[in-house]
């Protein structure tokens, strides 16, 4: 506590600044280049603090009496500089809460090579930020999460992506602990009652890609066989906490196939000498540390009966993170301005390679779904372009959002489709050859594409999508025999965003005839030869929405059952976008739901039904209209479920293809939960009771979430409390996760109140609470309780989300739908975000979404409810 108080006092004291220049807020001054790091760290996860000795060889570019670098919340006990044979003390001072630090030499030193030395200790974080520790089944483990600017919380550093250096690491740990870092271990020796692990020097890395894990982990080991690009086997290891010991086989068997597909795409061997895949119980996503990727438990540790959705997530996320080993790790953004390209490309690759890895899982369709979700955010006035200048550290984490991933991935897909897959791939390979082991900018990537494409219009098009925010809407109108396309910026009902114009790669299909053109004017004639319905986003890969004349909408909806998945999802997105713009009535949406339910793709078949159910949360369905809406949903989806067949027992449908299995699970959820079908609910309840009584074959994992949510809905707090206590007492993490998911989706206000306000058990961590709270926010009967809890505990929950993940937390409130709620959120969160020098973009977006929802509800709720009551 004394050390903490001293640190606080130090931050409050005035710090003299350099006379020659202002204190930097983003990039460090171009005074110092780090050459190499040597880190000797003692990591004992059962302790509250870790310690380290860091040495950094640097090149000082010009004489100076002090330099800027980074270090956040480090208790530095000794700092010195060695120049030649002379070593002298220096003073290390943290200047701001984001970790800017200054090193004072105490004299003016000459330019040249020198070594900075530090001894220090620091507190472990409690969530994925810096060096963090988590207690799992009474044992402590430690991981790191350094992207974007959290390496500075682990060691003094020059914490910017533009600096790539080798790291030589040693980790001192408890005997018997697994210790892993980026490079292969070269040996270990006893040091008293501890063990020191030594690792080979890494290839050049930025600080944010350096990583290590320490703890009593379990491991399974194998190799990725040689490939045409790699002559030797690649060592592969899966690392996880002990409760996941029986869930590592899938990752070990399948990771290698994804590595091989990526090697083929890049036509380069895996860039690093080994690959560790590590699971963390609180990681909300995954991180591409060079040679040692870290994932959330649920992504990497899959059981023998993993669902289609779990396998889809594994394939997409592992392909995404491993693609970064080339695009991001081997060739790294020069500054955070260009992180969009790093993540957008990897998002596209995650779906592309994931789909190639297991075509039967239908992973690729998820990219289109994610892009349309991003459009809802991109359509807000509060926003940013994909590619934007980042001038200060507080704005960096805001770049890791749906615009970078969903929109960026779709823009990459759109350009790749327009160029052609082989030409785009050749441009990527050229880029990798040019910038291997170095850094690259957006312009340099574009230059590689242009050199291959030899078409300047490609660059004009992509720049129009990355350098401005917003979603274009292409409206097709018939003018005699001509088809006229006009473009405008999409606007939510009652809003008037600033106008924009794009160069849109527009592809329209009629039957088998597909025609593509670049729409670069506000209005222009387009060709659409052929017969049959107009499909204005052929393939579904365009980042735009569309609108049609009523007759053309009729024809397109009638054709919906036979549309490919991407095109059908584009139809659904554009139709619902027109609804929320105030141009389409709810009857048209119900008509589309009826048609789309017959589509064979699982995503397409249920999309409209899930959106119809979402009208309730938005307050658009009156109590009188709710039974009718449930009947409509049941009337659409119960017959389809009956045709599919439904038996909740384990493996009854194991021979079905994975997408059909997924479709059945989602149909069951719509019919049992949203339609409240009594027969299906009774079947699920009976199966869940047998499962909880010990019959593990009574309930297939595809139906677990729905069955448990219904039990929580029906039986309330006594049931939830008893089952959670049982899971906590016997350490059954699987049952606990299942119950928490059920409480998140049960829409039971009494259970929500108990979980949020009365469940104080320390065995339920902040990281486990976060997804439950987020789920409760998405349901009409619990979102008010969840919002109140989230506002009261936002600081703790955001910290539990960690770093770049915490930066997205404010968006959780966009599920609310009243102006009063928006005002309350604003008043509570804005002062704390400003005080912490954090971006307010996620908050601004959330507030705008709440107010848009409230405006639409006030104007349209009566009309929507009347339309539901009148529907047949």
PyMOL commands that set and color helices and strands:
alter all, ss='L'
color gray80, all
select helices_A, chain A and resi 2-12+151-153+207-209+242-247+249-266+297-300+308-324+336-357+359-361+365-378+393-395+397-399+402-419+421-435+442-453+456-466+538-540+550-558+560-562+565-580+586-596+602-617+623-644+658-674+678-692+701-730+733-745+749-758+766-777+783-792+794-801+803-806+809-815+819-835+841-870
alter helices_A, ss='H'
color red, helices_A
select strands_A, chain A and resi 32-42+49-60+64-70+75-83+86-89+91-94+100-109+112-123+130-136+139-145+166-174+178-181+185-191+194-199+212-215+218-224+234-240+274-280+286-287+292-296+332-333+439-440+472-479+482-489+504-510+513-519+523-526+545-547
alter strands_A, ss='S'
color yellow, strands_A
deselect
rebuild
show_as cartoon
